[in-house]
Amino acid sequence: MDFINNVIPVSELKKDLSKIIQQLRKAGSPFLITQNGKSAAFLIGVKDYQEQMKRLKLMEEIIQGEKDLSEGRFKTQKEVESLFSSWKQPK
């Protein structure tokens, strides 16, 4: 991702926050905030943040699934089918 056009110092952020938020909504790409000439933070839109959190959660669940599989915490297809068939039967 190229941030060359969206780099702003923290002093400008403080001065023109409302304007910068409007630009963020319009452009849809994040801003790199600098402080004393060094990268300090990113300012991203709510939708982008939410999408990133969904991706992160999915990645964490995949990692947990791989760990469970490697540690033998899983059921075979026959075991799952057996569980489902027992749930379908009236008591």
Secondary structure, DSSP 4 states (H G I P E B T S, - for coil): ---GGGEEEHHHHHHSHHHHHHHHHHH-S-EEEEETTEEEEEE--HHHHHHHHHHHHHHHHHHHHHHHHHTT----HHHHHHHHHHHHS--
